[in-house]
Amino acid sequence: MPEAQLMDRPGTTDSAGATSPASPAADASVSPAGAKRLLTIAPQAAVFAKQKLAQRGTPNAAVRLGIKGGGCSGFSYVIQFDDEPARERDTVYEVDGVHFYVDKKSLVYLAGSMLDYEKTVMFQGFKFRNPNEATSCGCGHSFTVK
């Protein structure tokens, strides 16, 4: 099962798992031996993202993940296409050839989370599994933090 790899660029961890001294998240991530992952992206989520990017006609674009204030419970998840290069303070994950960008502020609230893909009778799409959620709205798109 492929794991999300952080891209080798300033402010991130390289694909071998070594944390760069310039990493904005260096205090929150450690080497793979006893590691706490900042964000996990399920292989099914990467496949779904790759399909949606191809349908959109931009297979080389990225998916931006984040949070914003608002929604029924205080915060809402953000998942959107991004045609631009990663911003300087973004953490960049790569899974199965798909790039996922996460801004530094959002990563604080998404630490320990998994971006998954879910298909049920009532819903098909991305699903965050976030251990930092204290409560969530019935819509499943907004939450409060612990």
N, CA and C atoms as a LAMMPS dump frame, in Angstrom:
ITEM: TIMESTEP
0
ITEM: NUMBER OF ATOMS
438
ITEM: BOX BOUNDS ff ff ff
-5.0000000000000000e+02 5.0000000000000000e+02
-5.0000000000000000e+02 5.0000000000000000e+02
-5.0000000000000000e+02 5.0000000000000000e+02
ITEM: ATOMS id mol type element x y z
1 1 1 N 0.838 -1.17 0
2 1 2 C 0 0 0
3 1 3 C 0.892 1.245 0
4 2 1 N 0.805 2.127 -1.012
5 2 2 C 1.672 3.297 -1.052
6 2 3 C 1.313 4.285 0.041
7 3 1 N 2.343 4.915 0.604
8 3 2 C 2.138 5.926 1.629
9 3 3 C 2.36 7.297 1.036
10 4 1 N 1.789 8.307 1.672
11 4 2 C 2.055 9.679 1.261
12 4 3 C 3.509 9.974 1.543
13 5 1 N 4.164 10.569 0.603
14 5 2 C 5.543 10.978 0.778
15 5 3 C 5.596 12.49 0.717
16 6 1 N 6.353 13.078 1.604
17 6 2 C 6.574 14.505 1.532
18 6 3 C 7.615 14.743 0.457
19 7 1 N 7.409 15.754 -0.347
20 7 2 C 8.334 16.05 -1.434
21 7 3 C 9.606 16.668 -0.885
22 8 1 N 10.716 16.412 -1.573
23 8 2 C 12.018 16.938 -1.182
24 8 3 C 12.111 18.395 -1.633
25 9 1 N 11.805 19.299 -0.722
26 9 2 C 11.881 20.73 -0.982
27 9 3 C 12.037 21.415 0.357
28 10 1 N 12.551 22.629 0.408
29 10 2 C 12.73 23.3 1.689
30 10 3 C 11.437 23.319 2.489
31 11 1 N 11.55 23.056 3.759
32 11 2 C 10.397 23.112 4.642
33 11 3 C 9.592 21.846 4.688
34 12 1 N 10.121 20.731 4.176
35 12 2 C 9.384 19.487 4.201
36 12 3 C 10.319 18.344 4.551
37 13 1 N 9.757 17.148 4.53
38 13 2 C 10.533 15.949 4.751
39 13 3 C 10.714 15.278 3.408
40 14 1 N 11.911 14.777 3.142
41 14 2 C 12.126 14.153 1.839
42 14 3 C 11.538 12.761 1.793
43 15 1 N 11.557 12.152 0.613
44 15 2 C 10.909 10.862 0.424
45 15 3 C 11.561 9.752 1.24
46 16 1 N 12.783 9.966 1.718
47 16 2 C 13.429 8.968 2.569
48 16 3 C 13.03 9.15 4.027
49 17 1 N 12.306 10.228 4.328
50 17 2 C 11.821 10.448 5.685
51 17 3 C 12.7 11.362 6.52
52 18 1 N 13.771 11.915 5.946
53 18 2 C 14.649 12.797 6.704
54 18 3 C 14.037 14.186 6.768
55 19 1 N 13.991 14.766 7.96
56 19 2 C 13.415 16.085 8.128
57 19 3 C 14.463 17.145 7.886
58 20 1 N 14.143 18.096 7.025
59 20 2 C 15.037 19.203 6.731
60 20 3 C 15.069 20.148 7.914
61 21 1 N 16.241 20.709 8.274
62 21 2 C 16.308 21.675 9.37
63 21 3 C 15.442 22.897 9.124
64 22 1 N 15.178 23.211 7.861
65 22 2 C 14.363 24.376 7.537
66 22 3 C 12.875 24.073 7.631
67 23 1 N 12.527 22.85 7.982
68 23 2 C 11.136 22.435 7.98
69 23 3 C 10.319 23.188 9.002
70 24 1 N 9.182 23.798 8.575
71 24 2 C 8.329 24.484 9.53
72 24 3 C 7.666 23.51 10.487
73 25 1 N 7.627 22.241 10.123
74 25 2 C 6.973 21.254 10.971
75 25 3 C 7.982 20.319 11.626
76 26 1 N 9.239 20.713 11.659
77 26 2 C 10.28 19.82 12.168
78 26 3 C 9.998 19.35 13.589
79 27 1 N 9.4 20.2 14.42
80 27 2 C 9.125 19.793 15.782
81 27 3 C 7.958 18.81 15.867
82 28 1 N 7.136 18.729 14.831
83 28 2 C 5.973 17.846 14.863
84 28 3 C 6.205 16.545 14.108
85 29 1 N 7.296 16.439 13.368
86 29 2 C 7.529 15.202 12.646
87 29 3 C 8.893 14.659 13.017
88 30 1 N 8.981 13.367 13.039
89 30 2 C 10.234 12.712 13.366
90 30 3 C 10.521 11.667 12.31
91 31 1 N 11.688 11.07 12.394
92 31 2 C 12.051 10.069 11.401
93 31 3 C 11.112 8.873 11.484
94 32 1 N 11.054 8.056 10.427
95 32 2 C 10.098 6.964 10.353
96 32 3 C 10.178 5.945 11.489
97 33 1 N 11.298 5.84 12.166
98 33 2 C 11.46 4.807 13.19
99 33 3 C 10.416 4.888 14.303
100 34 1 N 10.078 6.069 14.775
101 34 2 C 9.075 6.161 15.828
102 34 3 C 8.041 7.185 15.464
103 35 1 N 7.792 7.306 14.208
104 35 2 C 7.248 8.503 13.621
105 35 3 C 5.792 8.802 13.871
106 36 1 N 5.57 10.068 13.998
107 36 2 C 4.222 10.632 13.999
108 36 3 C 4.057 11.264 12.626
109 37 1 N 3.083 10.833 11.857
110 37 2 C 2.845 11.412 10.525
111 37 3 C 1.958 12.633 10.68
112 38 1 N 2.285 13.658 9.979
113 38 2 C 1.468 14.856 10.046
114 38 3 C 0.115 14.642 9.381
115 39 1 N 0.12 14.023 8.222
116 39 2 C -1.11 13.786 7.483
117 39 3 C -0.908 12.535 6.645
118 40 1 N -1.892 11.678 6.635
119 40 2 C -1.839 10.476 5.818
120 40 3 C -2.878 10.617 4.718
121 41 1 N -2.487 10.228 3.522
122 41 2 C -3.405 10.26 2.39
123 41 3 C -3.586 8.83 1.92
124 42 1 N -4.807 8.33 2.036
125 42 2 C -5.102 6.944 1.665
126 42 3 C -4.919 6.762 0.16
127 43 1 N -4.435 5.592 -0.246
128 43 2 C -4.258 5.329 -1.68
129 43 3 C -5.545 5.536 -2.479
130 44 1 N -6.696 5.175 -1.899
131 44 2 C -7.975 5.356 -2.593
132 44 3 C -8.26 6.841 -2.841
133 45 1 N -7.851 7.697 -1.904
134 45 2 C -8.046 9.138 -2.064
135 45 3 C -7.178 9.661 -3.209
136 46 1 N -5.958 9.146 -3.314
137 46 2 C -5.07 9.565 -4.403
138 46 3 C -5.627 9.123 -5.759
139 47 1 N -6.164 7.912 -5.827
140 47 2 C -6.757 7.414 -7.074
141 47 3 C -7.943 8.289 -7.469
142 48 1 N -8.794 8.62 -6.494
143 48 2 C -9.96 9.474 -6.758
144 48 3 C -9.508 10.856 -7.228
145 49 1 N -8.492 11.422 -6.577
146 49 2 C -7.973 12.733 -6.969
147 49 3 C -7.411 12.69 -8.383
148 50 1 N -6.676 11.633 -8.7
149 50 2 C -6.101 11.487 -10.041
150 50 3 C -7.204 11.425 -11.099
151 51 1 N -8.298 10.703 -10.799
152 51 2 C -9.423 10.618 -11.73
153 51 3 C -10.068 11.985 -11.943
154 52 1 N -10.275 12.717 -10.857
155 52 2 C -10.929 14.028 -10.95
156 52 3 C -10.043 15.034 -11.677
157 53 1 N -8.739 14.993 -11.444
158 53 2 C -7.823 15.883 -12.146
159 53 3 C -7.823 15.571 -13.642
160 54 1 N -7.858 14.296 -13.998
161 54 2 C -7.9 13.897 -15.409
162 54 3 C -9.21 14.337 -16.056
163 55 1 N -10.345 14.156 -15.359
164 55 2 C -11.643 14.595 -15.885
165 55 3 C -11.655 16.103 -16.119
166 56 1 N -10.969 16.82 -15.254
167 56 2 C -10.891 18.272 -15.342
168 56 3 C -9.968 18.711 -16.481
169 57 1 N -9.141 17.798 -16.964
170 57 2 C -8.201 18.125 -18.03
171 57 3 C -6.9 18.714 -17.541
172 58 1 N -6.633 18.57 -16.233
173 58 2 C -5.4 19.11 -15.638
174 58 3 C -4.721 18.034 -14.798
175 59 1 N -4.238 16.964 -15.438
176 59 2 C -3.667 15.862 -14.666
177 59 3 C -2.418 16.217 -13.864
178 60 1 N -1.769 17.338 -14.201
179 60 2 C -0.564 17.737 -13.469
180 60 3 C -0.834 18.779 -12.392
181 61 1 N -2.079 19.166 -12.216
182 61 2 C -2.432 20.107 -11.151
183 61 3 C -2.347 19.379 -9.811
184 62 1 N -2.513 20.129 -8.741
185 62 2 C -2.453 19.567 -7.393
186 62 3 C -3.812 19.693 -6.715
187 63 1 N -3.914 19.08 -5.547
188 63 2 C -5.108 19.201 -4.713
189 63 3 C -4.686 19.925 -3.446
190 64 1 N -5.358 21.025 -3.148
191 64 2 C -5.068 21.79 -1.935
192 64 3 C -6.024 21.347 -0.837
193 65 1 N -5.441 20.988 0.311
194 65 2 C -6.209 20.566 1.481
195 65 3 C -6.051 21.629 2.562
196 66 1 N -7.11 21.875 3.309
197 66 2 C -6.995 22.853 4.375
198 66 3 C -8.267 22.955 5.178
199 67 1 N -8.277 23.971 6.014
200 67 2 C -9.457 24.288 6.813
201 67 3 C -9.695 25.782 6.716
202 68 1 N -10.928 26.184 6.987
203 68 2 C -11.249 27.603 7.07
204 68 3 C -12.288 27.784 8.163
205 69 1 N -12.326 28.961 8.722
206 69 2 C -13.327 29.27 9.724
207 69 3 C -14.691 29.335 9.077
208 70 1 N -15.695 28.838 9.796
209 70 2 C -17.056 28.892 9.274
210 70 3 C -17.734 27.547 9.351
211 71 1 N -18.884 27.463 8.771
212 71 2 C -19.656 26.232 8.823
213 71 3 C -20.474 26.176 10.097
214 72 1 N -21.228 25.13 10.251
215 72 2 C -22.133 24.968 11.395
216 72 3 C -21.378 24.873 12.721
217 73 1 N -20.184 24.294 12.691
218 73 2 C -19.498 23.97 13.942
219 73 3 C -18.225 24.76 14.201
220 74 1 N -17.87 25.693 13.344
221 74 2 C -16.69 26.504 13.616
222 74 3 C -15.624 26.443 12.538
223 75 1 N -15.292 25.259 12.052
224 75 2 C -14.319 25.094 10.974
225 75 3 C -14.923 24.236 9.884
226 76 1 N -14.48 24.466 8.652
227 76 2 C -14.88 23.64 7.521
228 76 3 C -13.63 23.147 6.805
229 77 1 N -13.714 21.961 6.247
230 77 2 C -12.615 21.428 5.455
231 77 3 C -12.622 22.065 4.07
232 78 1 N -11.433 22.239 3.511
233 78 2 C -11.275 22.775 2.173
234 78 3 C -10.525 21.736 1.344
235 79 1 N -11.106 21.368 0.22
236 79 2 C -10.454 20.485 -0.748
237 79 3 C -10.718 21.111 -2.102
238 80 1 N -9.654 21.564 -2.767
239 80 2 C -9.844 22.224 -4.056
240 80 3 C -8.665 21.956 -4.979
241 81 1 N -8.896 22.099 -6.272
242 81 2 C -7.832 21.959 -7.251
243 81 3 C -6.943 23.191 -7.182
244 82 1 N -5.654 23.002 -7.453
245 82 2 C -4.712 24.118 -7.456
246 82 3 C -3.815 23.972 -8.673
247 83 1 N -3.912 24.924 -9.593
248 83 2 C -3.127 24.896 -10.827
249 83 3 C -1.772 25.573 -10.67
250 84 1 N -1.56 26.225 -9.548
251 84 2 C -0.321 26.964 -9.304
252 84 3 C 0.697 26.077 -8.583
253 85 1 N 1.969 26.463 -8.626
254 85 2 C 2.971 25.735 -7.829
255 85 3 C 2.689 25.92 -6.337
256 86 1 N 3.25 25.042 -5.536
257 86 2 C 3.073 25.148 -4.083
258 86 3 C 3.615 26.485 -3.592
259 87 1 N 2.985 27.004 -2.562
260 87 2 C 3.454 28.237 -1.933
261 87 3 C 4.66 27.915 -1.051
262 88 1 N 5.424 28.917 -0.733
263 88 2 C 6.662 28.726 0.02
264 88 3 C 6.451 27.996 1.345
265 89 1 N 5.382 28.274 2.052
266 89 2 C 5.164 27.679 3.377
267 89 3 C 4.252 26.45 3.34
268 90 1 N 3.922 25.961 2.16
269 90 2 C 3.109 24.749 2.038
270 90 3 C 3.943 23.508 2.338
271 91 1 N 3.282 22.514 2.87
272 91 2 C 3.851 21.179 2.939
273 91 3 C 3.258 20.431 1.755
274 92 1 N 4.102 19.745 1.011
275 92 2 C 3.672 19.072 -0.207
276 92 3 C 3.79 17.566 -0.023
277 93 1 N 2.676 16.875 -0.208
278 93 2 C 2.647 15.414 -0.159
279 93 3 C 2.486 14.905 -1.581
280 94 1 N 3.047 13.745 -1.868
281 94 2 C 2.889 13.118 -3.176
282 94 3 C 2.488 11.672 -2.971
283 95 1 N 1.375 11.29 -3.567
284 95 2 C 0.902 9.91 -3.514
285 95 3 C 0.496 9.512 -4.924
286 96 1 N 1.084 8.449 -5.418
287 96 2 C 0.732 7.905 -6.74
288 96 3 C 0.763 8.976 -7.829
289 97 1 N 1.743 9.869 -7.75
290 97 2 C 1.895 10.91 -8.756
291 97 3 C 1.03 12.135 -8.561
292 98 1 N 0.202 12.162 -7.534
293 98 2 C -0.669 13.309 -7.262
294 98 3 C -0.051 14.13 -6.132
295 99 1 N 0.014 15.448 -6.343
296 99 2 C 0.538 16.345 -5.314
297 99 3 C -0.616 16.93 -4.498
298 100 1 N -0.423 16.953 -3.196
299 100 2 C -1.383 17.538 -2.268
300 100 3 C -0.657 18.634 -1.504
301 101 1 N -1.216 19.855 -1.499
302 101 2 C -0.628 20.986 -0.789
303 101 3 C -1.434 21.236 0.482
304 102 1 N -0.715 21.507 1.576
305 102 2 C -1.362 21.869 2.836
306 102 3 C -0.625 23.075 3.404
307 103 1 N -1.367 24.15 3.683
308 103 2 C -0.728 25.33 4.256
309 103 3 C -0.402 25.074 5.731
310 104 1 N 0.538 25.83 6.232
311 104 2 C 1.068 25.627 7.586
312 104 3 C -0.021 25.737 8.661
313 105 1 N -0.898 26.718 8.542
314 105 2 C -1.953 26.915 9.548
315 105 3 C -2.921 25.736 9.576
316 106 1 N -3.322 25.257 8.403
317 106 2 C -4.249 24.122 8.332
318 106 3 C -3.627 22.854 8.875
319 107 1 N -2.322 22.695 8.653
320 107 2 C -1.645 21.484 9.093
321 107 3 C -1.721 21.307 10.611
322 108 1 N -1.789 22.408 11.34
323 108 2 C -1.935 22.334 12.797
324 108 3 C -3.224 21.595 13.168
325 109 1 N -4.306 21.881 12.456
326 109 2 C -5.607 21.277 12.746
327 109 3 C -5.787 19.91 12.083
328 110 1 N -4.968 19.629 11.075
329 110 2 C -5.069 18.352 10.368
330 110 3 C -4.027 17.329 10.832
331 111 1 N -3.169 17.709 11.765
332 111 2 C -2.114 16.808 12.245
333 111 3 C -2.719 15.502 12.749
334 112 1 N -2.184 14.403 12.264
335 112 2 C -2.666 13.086 12.667
336 112 3 C -3.86 12.595 11.866
337 113 1 N -4.364 13.42 10.952
338 113 2 C -5.551 13.068 10.17
339 113 3 C -5.213 12.182 8.987
340 114 1 N -6.264 11.579 8.443
341 114 2 C -6.157 10.827 7.203
342 114 3 C -7.178 11.377 6.223
343 115 1 N -6.726 11.637 4.997
344 115 2 C -7.651 11.944 3.915
345 115 3 C -7.977 10.617 3.261
346 116 1 N -9.233 10.252 3.296
347 116 2 C -9.67 8.963 2.784
348 116 3 C -10.672 9.197 1.664
349 117 1 N -11.03 8.134 0.993
350 117 2 C -12.088 8.158 -0.012
351 117 3 C -13.184 7.233 0.493
352 118 1 N -14.415 7.699 0.405
353 118 2 C -15.538 6.916 0.908
354 118 3 C -16.62 6.853 -0.163
355 119 1 N -17.198 5.679 -0.315
356 119 2 C -18.318 5.514 -1.245
357 119 3 C -19.404 4.735 -0.528
358 120 1 N -20.526 5.405 -0.29
359 120 2 C -21.671 4.782 0.361
360 120 3 C -22.899 5.055 -0.506
361 121 1 N -24.034 4.608 -0.056
362 121 2 C -25.282 4.857 -0.77
363 121 3 C -25.573 6.364 -0.815
364 122 1 N -25.22 7.079 0.248
365 122 2 C -25.561 8.494 0.366
366 122 3 C -24.434 9.453 0.005
367 123 1 N -23.197 8.952 -0.115
368 123 2 C -22.057 9.854 -0.275
369 123 3 C -20.949 9.173 -1.064
370 124 1 N -20.29 9.948 -1.907
371 124 2 C -19.092 9.484 -2.597
372 124 3 C -18.126 10.651 -2.657
373 125 1 N -16.915 10.462 -2.12
374 125 2 C -15.924 11.525 -2.193
375 125 3 C -14.9 11.422 -1.086
376 126 1 N -14.159 12.519 -0.922
377 126 2 C -13.123 12.579 0.108
378 126 3 C -13.743 12.661 1.488
379 127 1 N -13.049 12.105 2.453
380 127 2 C -13.5 12.129 3.849
381 127 3 C -12.273 12.3 4.724
382 128 1 N -12.258 13.347 5.557
383 128 2 C -11.188 13.502 6.537
384 128 3 C -11.519 12.671 7.762
385 129 1 N -10.556 11.924 8.237
386 129 2 C -10.656 11.213 9.518
387 129 3 C -9.684 11.93 10.439
388 130 1 N -10.234 12.826 11.259
389 130 2 C -9.426 13.767 12.024
390 130 3 C -9.567 13.513 13.527
391 131 1 N -8.488 13.073 14.181
392 131 2 C -8.553 12.829 15.62
393 131 3 C -8.671 14.113 16.446
394 132 1 N -8.498 15.264 15.812
395 132 2 C -8.604 16.541 16.513
396 132 3 C -10.039 17.065 16.576
397 133 1 N -10.968 16.366 15.924
398 133 2 C -12.369 16.784 15.955
399 133 3 C -12.963 16.503 17.331
400 134 1 N -13.549 17.527 17.939
401 134 2 C -14.278 17.331 19.19
402 134 3 C -15.729 16.995 18.866
403 135 1 N -16.31 17.766 17.956
404 135 2 C -17.67 17.517 17.485
405 135 3 C -17.711 17.835 16.003
406 136 1 N -18.697 17.277 15.324
407 136 2 C -18.877 17.614 13.915
408 136 3 C -20.363 17.81 13.654
409 137 1 N -20.645 18.536 12.604
410 137 2 C -22.017 18.812 12.212
411 137 3 C -22.586 17.591 11.503
412 138 1 N -23.874 17.483 11.449
413 138 2 C -24.52 16.377 10.758
414 138 3 C -24.191 16.33 9.28
415 139 1 N -23.801 17.467 8.703
416 139 2 C -23.453 17.504 7.279
417 139 3 C -22.119 16.825 7.024
418 140 1 N -21.293 16.693 8.075
419 140 2 C -19.995 16.042 7.936
420 140 3 C -18.912 16.921 7.348
421 141 1 N -19.197 18.194 7.125
422 141 2 C -18.211 19.079 6.515
423 141 3 C -17.671 20.122 7.47
424 142 1 N -18.256 20.277 8.648
425 142 2 C -17.728 21.243 9.597
426 142 3 C -17.528 20.577 10.95
427 143 1 N -16.628 21.202 11.751
428 143 2 C -16.23 20.555 13.003
429 143 3 C -15.689 21.584 13.984
430 144 1 N -15.584 21.173 15.235
431 144 2 C -14.868 21.927 16.249
432 144 3 C -13.661 21.111 16.656
433 145 1 N -12.657 21.765 17.197
434 145 2 C -11.441 21.061 17.59
435 145 3 C -11.387 20.868 19.105
436 146 1 N -10.61 19.859 19.49
437 146 2 C -10.414 19.568 20.911
438 146 3 C -9.557 20.605 21.562
